[in-house]
Each structure stands twice: as structure tokens, then as C-alpha cells.
Amino acid sequence: MNQSTAEKHPTPEPSSVEPEEQEIYAKHTKVYAREVHGIFASLRLLGVVVLLGMYYGIPWLSWNGRQALLFDLPDRKFHIFAWTFWPQDFFYLALLLIIAALSLFFFTALAGRLWCGYACPQTVWTEVFMWIERKVEGDRPQQMKLDRGPWNGRKVRIKATKHVIWVLFAAWTGFTFVGYFTPIHHLWHELTTLSLGSWETFWIIFYSFATWGNAGFLREQVCIYMCPYARFQSAMFDRDTLIISYDENRGEPRGPRKKSADYHAAGLGDCIDCTLCVQVCPTGIDIRNGLQYQCIGCAACIDVCDEVMDKMGYPRGLVRYTTENALEGKAAHILRPRVIVYATLLAVLFGALGYFISQRVPLELDVSRDRNQLYRQAPGGLVENVYNIKVINMENQARRYHLSVEGLKGMKLINRFGDITVPGGQTSTIDVQTRIDPVTLKRASNDIYFIVATVGGEPAYQVKTPSRFVGPVTH
């Protein structure tokens, strides 16, 4: 390199500025959510009371001498009030899951994250744990002061009291959860007599720990980092979806002022920059920064902002439920094609579910042909096939059934047991034979049908199950 080139391109001196380091994962900072009152807070409270009332109360309800809602996995029976469903009824569960998913799409397209803000178990139990925390540790400033202070006897006592209440509530939650799978009265007896089984003990501890950890410690981290719904919700939003938004045109530029000040003359908007909307947010976001995936749609910021607007004498609605189109001064369309399509599909699916359940036959007939031999000779030159018959009574009371066969002219059913009585929710298994003169057979394999029908009692049911009859062809 010559001198002129070196002058044009001098060698850069080492910089004294250290390169900036960025962490991929930000360290968690505890969110201290301020308590808020208002119409949406009252709706959330109503949701908590109703949903937890159902969760803790339903297992203790009885229906016709049994637990009203019980998922009996060992016996593979699912009791839901008047109905008892079996694994053969998986179709109804699949249809119910489709309805649940479509309902989520419908409500999200209509009004954003209603599920997250009012009905999600993480939200509901977190609300209870935060309420307990406020009662024990005090409001937001008191909690922050307590956490910043040194560990002493008072702090240990307060923290221990909070966690004892949390653990007791979480344990009752875990016990109730297991009570949906093991009869809760029996479970309570085992608990009080210290005779719980290993699996019941494991699931009570597991679900209790999960409740304590998620609602007591993880809280908004579950919504932000663990829940997949926060990541794909935007696919269900459009510019006419009702979302919680800050009216930037009205609120900016923000700034503090006295209530009596002429803020318009000072060039200020309606936002007084009190940051209360941030302080009440359970995920710690600033709604004024626009729509964010961390927002769970709880509307706490609407309640607190409306309170501030009332105190300042400004119109409500600086933070409100609105649409992107409405914020831009365009016409909003709540009833639009996707909402109508979702609503129509939901109506059809609900109707189909109701129809199928009303037409459901609580009787199952399973026929297995003896495969040890194709056929065998019977007295009188007849040909005989042997079948294993299972009659499943899906009702809760015992029923008597009559078994018959059709499909081939002259076929006789040999049933040494006569009519079959099956206890409620039980299965009866018998072996029967069918016989026929081989002269009447036109094919080696023939279609036949076993029919089981109720004898006496109401309502009357009948089930027909296909099978095969195998025999020699003599012509």
C-alpha cells in the first residue's frame, strides 16, 4: 500500500466504546397490579364467583343416587347429570371440542380476548390469589414497600401467612379436581382417614402445586410466554374486531395538569399521564403503546381511566372497547361475514349435538364370530357358526333384552340363556350359535344381522349389528 492510499484510508483506531449487550430473555420483574373498581371489574368478579362456584360445587351434587358429574376412568363411564357416556360415544366429545374451538374463534373475532380476560382458568385463579395477597399484604404501594424492605419478623409472618392461605386454597383446588374422577364423598372419606391411594395423592399434590405456582408466581408469564393463544390470536382479528384501545388522537400529547387548567390552550390532550392504566394492568403493559399480544382483554385500564376522566371532568372513553376502523374515523361493522359464518356454524353444531344426544340409543351390541373354525356340523345335517355376543347397557338401571337374528331364510338362533338381563352401566357376554340347512346357502359367506331389543320398560330400544355366516356351498 502506497502513502497516498494510506492517507485516504487511514487504519481505524480501536474504539473505546464497549459493544452493547442485549439479553434474549428479559429478567422477570414482578407486576404489582393496582386494585380497580368499575363495570368491567364487576363483570370479572361475577365471572370468578360463578365459575369457581361451579368448579367447587358441582362435584358435590347428586343425581339419581350417584355423583352428578363424574368421569369414571376405571369403568370407562362418564356421568353427566342424566346421561352416561361410554368410550363408544367419543363422537359427542369430538363434536363438543369442535364447538369449543369454534366458539373461541367466534368470540375472538367479535370482541378480542374475552376468554382470556374473564373465563380462562389462569385468569380466574390469579384473581383469587391476588385478592388474598391484597388482604394479607395490603394494596399495591404496601406490597412494593414490603418486598423492598429487609427480611424481619414482620415480613416473615406476613409472607408465611399469605403462602399458608395460598397452599390451603390450592390444595382444595387439587382435591376438587381429583373429585371429578374419583367420587368426591369417597375421596373425602379417604382423605379424613388418611387412606388415600397413590394416584389420588399424586394428582392432588400435582394439581395443587400447579395452581400455587401458576396463580401465585408465574401469573402473567403464563399468558405472555406459555399460552399459545397469545401468539395466534392476531389471525382471528380484523379491523372491525372490538379491542381495548387508547384513543391517541384524543389523548395526545399527554401530560400532567391541574383540573382547572385550560389544557387545550397548553396544547395537551386528554391523557394526564397518570400511568394508572399501567398500574392496574395484570401483565404490566402500557395500553397507550397500541395493541399488544400481552393484553389479555381484562379491561381494567378502561375502568381506571374512566375514573380519572370523571375526576377531571372529561368525557369517558379515552381507553375503551372500539375497532381500528372506528379509531380512524371509518364505519365499524360488528356484524360482518366471518362473524355471521361463525355464528351460523355454531348454531348448526349446537343443533346437531342436541339432536344426536336426543336420538342416542343407550344400548350397544358387539358381535364377534368364533374364528377357531369356519363352521361345524350340527345334528340333523345342519351347519353351525358360533358367536360371542356382548350386550352393553348404557342406562343407569337394569334392563332385559331379547336377542334374535335375521338375514338368511330358515336360520335358527340357539341361545341357551334366553332373554338377557344386564345391570345398569354393565356388560353381559354370552355365546350363541346359529344353524341352517346348507342346502339353502348360495354363497360360502353370507350377511346376517343380530338384533337386540328391550323387553318391557320404557323407553324401548333396538340395535341391529351386522355379522357373517360361513358354510359350505352344496350346489
Secondary structure as a PSIPRED ss2 file (coil, helix, strand):
# PSIPRED VFORMAT (PSIPRED V4.0)

   1 M C   1.000  0.000  0.000
   2 N C   1.000  0.000  0.000
   3 Q H   0.000  1.000  0.000
   4 S H   0.000  1.000  0.000
   5 T H   0.000  1.000  0.000
   6 A H   0.000  1.000  0.000
   7 E H   0.000  1.000  0.000
   8 K H   0.000  1.000  0.000
   9 H C   1.000  0.000  0.000
  10 P C   1.000  0.000  0.000
  11 T C   1.000  0.000  0.000
  12 P C   1.000  0.000  0.000
  13 E C   1.000  0.000  0.000
  14 P C   1.000  0.000  0.000
  15 S C   1.000  0.000  0.000
  16 S C   1.000  0.000  0.000
  17 V C   1.000  0.000  0.000
  18 E C   1.000  0.000  0.000
  19 P C   1.000  0.000  0.000
  20 E C   1.000  0.000  0.000
  21 E C   1.000  0.000  0.000
  22 Q C   1.000  0.000  0.000
  23 E C   1.000  0.000  0.000
  24 I C   1.000  0.000  0.000
  25 Y C   1.000  0.000  0.000
  26 A C   1.000  0.000  0.000
  27 K C   1.000  0.000  0.000
  28 H C   1.000  0.000  0.000
  29 T C   1.000  0.000  0.000
  30 K C   1.000  0.000  0.000
  31 V C   1.000  0.000  0.000
  32 Y C   1.000  0.000  0.000
  33 A C   1.000  0.000  0.000
  34 R C   1.000  0.000  0.000
  35 E C   1.000  0.000  0.000
  36 V C   1.000  0.000  0.000
  37 H C   1.000  0.000  0.000
  38 G C   1.000  0.000  0.000
  39 I H   0.000  1.000  0.000
  40 F H   0.000  1.000  0.000
  41 A H   0.000  1.000  0.000
  42 S H   0.000  1.000  0.000
  43 L H   0.000  1.000  0.000
  44 R H   0.000  1.000  0.000
  45 L H   0.000  1.000  0.000
  46 L H   0.000  1.000  0.000
  47 G H   0.000  1.000  0.000
  48 V H   0.000  1.000  0.000
  49 V H   0.000  1.000  0.000
  50 V H   0.000  1.000  0.000
  51 L H   0.000  1.000  0.000
  52 L H   0.000  1.000  0.000
  53 G H   0.000  1.000  0.000
  54 M H   0.000  1.000  0.000
  55 Y H   0.000  1.000  0.000
  56 Y H   0.000  1.000  0.000
  57 G H   0.000  1.000  0.000
  58 I H   0.000  1.000  0.000
  59 P H   0.000  1.000  0.000
  60 W H   0.000  1.000  0.000
  61 L C   1.000  0.000  0.000
  62 S E   0.000  0.000  1.000
  63 W E   0.000  0.000  1.000
  64 N C   1.000  0.000  0.000
  65 G C   1.000  0.000  0.000
  66 R E   0.000  0.000  1.000
  67 Q E   0.000  0.000  1.000
  68 A C   1.000  0.000  0.000
  69 L E   0.000  0.000  1.000
  70 L E   0.000  0.000  1.000
  71 F E   0.000  0.000  1.000
  72 D E   0.000  0.000  1.000
  73 L C   1.000  0.000  0.000
  74 P C   1.000  0.000  0.000
  75 D C   1.000  0.000  0.000
  76 R C   1.000  0.000  0.000
  77 K E   0.000  0.000  1.000
  78 F E   0.000  0.000  1.000
  79 H E   0.000  0.000  1.000
  80 I E   0.000  0.000  1.000
  81 F C   1.000  0.000  0.000
  82 A C   1.000  0.000  0.000
  83 W E   0.000  0.000  1.000
  84 T E   0.000  0.000  1.000
  85 F E   0.000  0.000  1.000
  86 W C   1.000  0.000  0.000
  87 P H   0.000  1.000  0.000
  88 Q H   0.000  1.000  0.000
  89 D H   0.000  1.000  0.000
  90 F H   0.000  1.000  0.000
  91 F H   0.000  1.000  0.000
  92 Y H   0.000  1.000  0.000
  93 L H   0.000  1.000  0.000
  94 A H   0.000  1.000  0.000
  95 L H   0.000  1.000  0.000
  96 L H   0.000  1.000  0.000
  97 L H   0.000  1.000  0.000
  98 I H   0.000  1.000  0.000
  99 I H   0.000  1.000  0.000
 100 A H   0.000  1.000  0.000
 101 A H   0.000  1.000  0.000
 102 L H   0.000  1.000  0.000
 103 S H   0.000  1.000  0.000
 104 L H   0.000  1.000  0.000
 105 F H   0.000  1.000  0.000
 106 F H   0.000  1.000  0.000
 107 F H   0.000  1.000  0.000
 108 T H   0.000  1.000  0.000
 109 A H   0.000  1.000  0.000
 110 L H   0.000  1.000  0.000
 111 A H   0.000  1.000  0.000
 112 G C   1.000  0.000  0.000
 113 R C   1.000  0.000  0.000
 114 L H   0.000  1.000  0.000
 115 W H   0.000  1.000  0.000
 116 C H   0.000  1.000  0.000
 117 G H   0.000  1.000  0.000
 118 Y H   0.000  1.000  0.000
 119 A H   0.000  1.000  0.000
 120 C C   1.000  0.000  0.000
 121 P H   0.000  1.000  0.000
 122 Q H   0.000  1.000  0.000
 123 T H   0.000  1.000  0.000
 124 V H   0.000  1.000  0.000
 125 W H   0.000  1.000  0.000
 126 T H   0.000  1.000  0.000
 127 E H   0.000  1.000  0.000
 128 V H   0.000  1.000  0.000
 129 F H   0.000  1.000  0.000
 130 M H   0.000  1.000  0.000
 131 W H   0.000  1.000  0.000
 132 I H   0.000  1.000  0.000
 133 E H   0.000  1.000  0.000
 134 R H   0.000  1.000  0.000
 135 K H   0.000  1.000  0.000
 136 V H   0.000  1.000  0.000
 137 E H   0.000  1.000  0.000
 138 G C   1.000  0.000  0.000
 139 D C   1.000  0.000  0.000
 140 R H   0.000  1.000  0.000
 141 P H   0.000  1.000  0.000
 142 Q H   0.000  1.000  0.000
 143 Q H   0.000  1.000  0.000
 144 M H   0.000  1.000  0.000
 145 K H   0.000  1.000  0.000
 146 L H   0.000  1.000  0.000
 147 D H   0.000  1.000  0.000
 148 R H   0.000  1.000  0.000
 149 G C   1.000  0.000  0.000
 150 P C   1.000  0.000  0.000
 151 W C   1.000  0.000  0.000
 152 N C   1.000  0.000  0.000
 153 G H   0.000  1.000  0.000
 154 R H   0.000  1.000  0.000
 155 K H   0.000  1.000  0.000
 156 V H   0.000  1.000  0.000
 157 R H   0.000  1.000  0.000
 158 I H   0.000  1.000  0.000
 159 K H   0.000  1.000  0.000
 160 A H   0.000  1.000  0.000
 161 T H   0.000  1.000  0.000
 162 K H   0.000  1.000  0.000
 163 H H   0.000  1.000  0.000
 164 V H   0.000  1.000  0.000
 165 I H   0.000  1.000  0.000
 166 W H   0.000  1.000  0.000
 167 V H   0.000  1.000  0.000
 168 L H   0.000  1.000  0.000
 169 F H   0.000  1.000  0.000
 170 A H   0.000  1.000  0.000
 171 A H   0.000  1.000  0.000
 172 W H   0.000  1.000  0.000
 173 T H   0.000  1.000  0.000
 174 G H   0.000  1.000  0.000
 175 F H   0.000  1.000  0.000
 176 T H   0.000  1.000  0.000
 177 F H   0.000  1.000  0.000
 178 V H   0.000  1.000  0.000
 179 G C   1.000  0.000  0.000
 180 Y C   1.000  0.000  0.000
 181 F C   1.000  0.000  0.000
 182 T C   1.000  0.000  0.000
 183 P C   1.000  0.000  0.000
 184 I H   0.000  1.000  0.000
 185 H H   0.000  1.000  0.000
 186 H H   0.000  1.000  0.000
 187 L H   0.000  1.000  0.000
 188 W H   0.000  1.000  0.000
 189 H H   0.000  1.000  0.000
 190 E H   0.000  1.000  0.000
 191 L H   0.000  1.000  0.000
 192 T H   0.000  1.000  0.000
 193 T C   1.000  0.000  0.000
 194 L C   1.000  0.000  0.000
 195 S C   1.000  0.000  0.000
 196 L C   1.000  0.000  0.000
 197 G C   1.000  0.000  0.000
 198 S H   0.000  1.000  0.000
 199 W H   0.000  1.000  0.000
 200 E H   0.000  1.000  0.000
 201 T H   0.000  1.000  0.000
 202 F H   0.000  1.000  0.000
 203 W H   0.000  1.000  0.000
 204 I H   0.000  1.000  0.000
 205 I H   0.000  1.000  0.000
 206 F H   0.000  1.000  0.000
 207 Y H   0.000  1.000  0.000
 208 S H   0.000  1.000  0.000
 209 F H   0.000  1.000  0.000
 210 A H   0.000  1.000  0.000
 211 T H   0.000  1.000  0.000
 212 W H   0.000  1.000  0.000
 213 G H   0.000  1.000  0.000
 214 N H   0.000  1.000  0.000
 215 A H   0.000  1.000  0.000
 216 G H   0.000  1.000  0.000
 217 F H   0.000  1.000  0.000
 218 L H   0.000  1.000  0.000
 219 R C   1.000  0.000  0.000
 220 E H   0.000  1.000  0.000
 221 Q H   0.000  1.000  0.000
 222 V H   0.000  1.000  0.000
 223 C H   0.000  1.000  0.000
 224 I H   0.000  1.000  0.000
 225 Y H   0.000  1.000  0.000
 226 M H   0.000  1.000  0.000
 227 C C   1.000  0.000  0.000
 228 P C   1.000  0.000  0.000
 229 Y H   0.000  1.000  0.000
 230 A H   0.000  1.000  0.000
 231 R H   0.000  1.000  0.000
 232 F H   0.000  1.000  0.000
 233 Q H   0.000  1.000  0.000
 234 S H   0.000  1.000  0.000
 235 A H   0.000  1.000  0.000
 236 M H   0.000  1.000  0.000
 237 F C   1.000  0.000  0.000
 238 D C   1.000  0.000  0.000
 239 R C   1.000  0.000  0.000
 240 D C   1.000  0.000  0.000
 241 T C   1.000  0.000  0.000
 242 L C   1.000  0.000  0.000
 243 I E   0.000  0.000  1.000
 244 I E   0.000  0.000  1.000
 245 S E   0.000  0.000  1.000
 246 Y E   0.000  0.000  1.000
 247 D C   1.000  0.000  0.000
 248 E H   0.000  1.000  0.000
 249 N H   0.000  1.000  0.000
 250 R H   0.000  1.000  0.000
 251 G H   0.000  1.000  0.000
 252 E C   1.000  0.000  0.000
 253 P C   1.000  0.000  0.000
 254 R C   1.000  0.000  0.000
 255 G C   1.000  0.000  0.000
 256 P C   1.000  0.000  0.000
 257 R C   1.000  0.000  0.000
 258 K C   1.000  0.000  0.000
 259 K C   1.000  0.000  0.000
 260 S C   1.000  0.000  0.000
 261 A C   1.000  0.000  0.000
 262 D C   1.000  0.000  0.000
 263 Y C   1.000  0.000  0.000
 264 H C   1.000  0.000  0.000
 265 A C   1.000  0.000  0.000
 266 A C   1.000  0.000  0.000
 267 G C   1.000  0.000  0.000
 268 L C   1.000  0.000  0.000
 269 G C   1.000  0.000  0.000
 270 D C   1.000  0.000  0.000
 271 C C   1.000  0.000  0.000
 272 I C   1.000  0.000  0.000
 273 D C   1.000  0.000  0.000
 274 C C   1.000  0.000  0.000
 275 T C   1.000  0.000  0.000
 276 L H   0.000  1.000  0.000
 277 C H   0.000  1.000  0.000
 278 V H   0.000  1.000  0.000
 279 Q H   0.000  1.000  0.000
 280 V C   1.000  0.000  0.000
 281 C C   1.000  0.000  0.000
 282 P C   1.000  0.000  0.000
 283 T C   1.000  0.000  0.000
 284 G C   1.000  0.000  0.000
 285 I C   1.000  0.000  0.000
 286 D C   1.000  0.000  0.000
 287 I H   0.000  1.000  0.000
 288 R H   0.000  1.000  0.000
 289 N H   0.000  1.000  0.000
 290 G C   1.000  0.000  0.000
 291 L C   1.000  0.000  0.000
 292 Q C   1.000  0.000  0.000
 293 Y C   1.000  0.000  0.000
 294 Q C   1.000  0.000  0.000
 295 C C   1.000  0.000  0.000
 296 I C   1.000  0.000  0.000
 297 G C   1.000  0.000  0.000
 298 C C   1.000  0.000  0.000
 299 A C   1.000  0.000  0.000
 300 A H   0.000  1.000  0.000
 301 C H   0.000  1.000  0.000
 302 I H   0.000  1.000  0.000
 303 D H   0.000  1.000  0.000
 304 V H   0.000  1.000  0.000
 305 C H   0.000  1.000  0.000
 306 D H   0.000  1.000  0.000
 307 E H   0.000  1.000  0.000
 308 V H   0.000  1.000  0.000
 309 M H   0.000  1.000  0.000
 310 D H   0.000  1.000  0.000
 311 K H   0.000  1.000  0.000
 312 M H   0.000  1.000  0.000
 313 G C   1.000  0.000  0.000
 314 Y C   1.000  0.000  0.000
 315 P C   1.000  0.000  0.000
 316 R C   1.000  0.000  0.000
 317 G C   1.000  0.000  0.000
 318 L C   1.000  0.000  0.000
 319 V E   0.000  0.000  1.000
 320 R E   0.000  0.000  1.000
 321 Y E   0.000  0.000  1.000
 322 T E   0.000  0.000  1.000
 323 T C   1.000  0.000  0.000
 324 E H   0.000  1.000  0.000
 325 N H   0.000  1.000  0.000
 326 A H   0.000  1.000  0.000
 327 L H   0.000  1.000  0.000
 328 E C   1.000  0.000  0.000
 329 G C   1.000  0.000  0.000
 330 K C   1.000  0.000  0.000
 331 A C   1.000  0.000  0.000
 332 A C   1.000  0.000  0.000
 333 H C   1.000  0.000  0.000
 334 I C   1.000  0.000  0.000
 335 L C   1.000  0.000  0.000
 336 R C   1.000  0.000  0.000
 337 P H   0.000  1.000  0.000
 338 R H   0.000  1.000  0.000
 339 V H   0.000  1.000  0.000
 340 I H   0.000  1.000  0.000
 341 V H   0.000  1.000  0.000
 342 Y H   0.000  1.000  0.000
 343 A H   0.000  1.000  0.000
 344 T H   0.000  1.000  0.000
 345 L H   0.000  1.000  0.000
 346 L H   0.000  1.000  0.000
 347 A H   0.000  1.000  0.000
 348 V H   0.000  1.000  0.000
 349 L H   0.000  1.000  0.000
 350 F H   0.000  1.000  0.000
 351 G H   0.000  1.000  0.000
 352 A H   0.000  1.000  0.000
 353 L H   0.000  1.000  0.000
 354 G H   0.000  1.000  0.000
 355 Y H   0.000  1.000  0.000
 356 F H   0.000  1.000  0.000
 357 I H   0.000  1.000  0.000
 358 S H   0.000  1.000  0.000
 359 Q C   1.000  0.000  0.000
 360 R C   1.000  0.000  0.000
 361 V C   1.000  0.000  0.000
 362 P C   1.000  0.000  0.000
 363 L E   0.000  0.000  1.000
 364 E E   0.000  0.000  1.000
 365 L E   0.000  0.000  1.000
 366 D E   0.000  0.000  1.000
 367 V E   0.000  0.000  1.000
 368 S E   0.000  0.000  1.000
 369 R E   0.000  0.000  1.000
 370 D C   1.000  0.000  0.000
 371 R C   1.000  0.000  0.000
 372 N C   1.000  0.000  0.000
 373 Q C   1.000  0.000  0.000
 374 L C   1.000  0.000  0.000
 375 Y C   1.000  0.000  0.000
 376 R E   0.000  0.000  1.000
 377 Q E   0.000  0.000  1.000
 378 A E   0.000  0.000  1.000
 379 P H   0.000  1.000  0.000
 380 G H   0.000  1.000  0.000
 381 G H   0.000  1.000  0.000
 382 L E   0.000  0.000  1.000
 383 V E   0.000  0.000  1.000
 384 E E   0.000  0.000  1.000
 385 N E   0.000  0.000  1.000
 386 V E   0.000  0.000  1.000
 387 Y E   0.000  0.000  1.000
 388 N E   0.000  0.000  1.000
 389 I E   0.000  0.000  1.000
 390 K E   0.000  0.000  1.000
 391 V E   0.000  0.000  1.000
 392 I E   0.000  0.000  1.000
 393 N E   0.000  0.000  1.000
 394 M C   1.000  0.000  0.000
 395 E C   1.000  0.000  0.000
 396 N C   1.000  0.000  0.000
 397 Q C   1.000  0.000  0.000
 398 A C   1.000  0.000  0.000
 399 R E   0.000  0.000  1.000
 400 R E   0.000  0.000  1.000
 401 Y E   0.000  0.000  1.000
 402 H E   0.000  0.000  1.000
 403 L E   0.000  0.000  1.000
 404 S E   0.000  0.000  1.000
 405 V E   0.000  0.000  1.000
 406 E E   0.000  0.000  1.000
 407 G C   1.000  0.000  0.000
 408 L C   1.000  0.000  0.000
 409 K C   1.000  0.000  0.000
 410 G C   1.000  0.000  0.000
 411 M C   1.000  0.000  0.000
 412 K E   0.000  0.000  1.000
 413 L E   0.000  0.000  1.000
 414 I E   0.000  0.000  1.000
 415 N C   1.000  0.000  0.000
 416 R C   1.000  0.000  0.000
 417 F C   1.000  0.000  0.000
 418 G C   1.000  0.000  0.000
 419 D C   1.000  0.000  0.000
 420 I E   0.000  0.000  1.000
 421 T E   0.000  0.000  1.000
 422 V E   0.000  0.000  1.000
 423 P C   1.000  0.000  0.000
 424 G C   1.000  0.000  0.000
 425 G C   1.000  0.000  0.000
 426 Q C   1.000  0.000  0.000
 427 T E   0.000  0.000  1.000
 428 S E   0.000  0.000  1.000
 429 T E   0.000  0.000  1.000
 430 I E   0.000  0.000  1.000
 431 D E   0.000  0.000  1.000
 432 V E   0.000  0.000  1.000
 433 Q E   0.000  0.000  1.000
 434 T E   0.000  0.000  1.000
 435 R E   0.000  0.000  1.000
 436 I E   0.000  0.000  1.000
 437 D C   1.000  0.000  0.000
 438 P H   0.000  1.000  0.000
 439 V H   0.000  1.000  0.000
 440 T H   0.000  1.000  0.000
 441 L C   1.000  0.000  0.000
 442 K C   1.000  0.000  0.000
 443 R C   1.000  0.000  0.000
 444 A C   1.000  0.000  0.000
 445 S E   0.000  0.000  1.000
 446 N E   0.000  0.000  1.000
 447 D E   0.000  0.000  1.000
 448 I E   0.000  0.000  1.000
 449 Y E   0.000  0.000  1.000
 450 F E   0.000  0.000  1.000
 451 I E   0.000  0.000  1.000
 452 V E   0.000  0.000  1.000
 453 A E   0.000  0.000  1.000
 454 T E   0.000  0.000  1.000
 455 V C   1.000  0.000  0.000
 456 G C   1.000  0.000  0.000
 457 G C   1.000  0.000  0.000
 458 E C   1.000  0.000  0.000
 459 P C   1.000  0.000  0.000
 460 A C   1.000  0.000  0.000
 461 Y C   1.000  0.000  0.000
 462 Q E   0.000  0.000  1.000
 463 V E   0.000  0.000  1.000
 464 K E   0.000  0.000  1.000
 465 T E   0.000  0.000  1.000
 466 P E   0.000  0.000  1.000
 467 S E   0.000  0.000  1.000
 468 R E   0.000  0.000  1.000
 469 F E   0.000  0.000  1.000
 470 V E   0.000  0.000  1.000
 471 G C   1.000  0.000  0.000
 472 P C   1.000  0.000  0.000
 473 V C   1.000  0.000  0.000
 474 T C   1.000  0.000  0.000
 475 H C   1.000  0.000  0.000
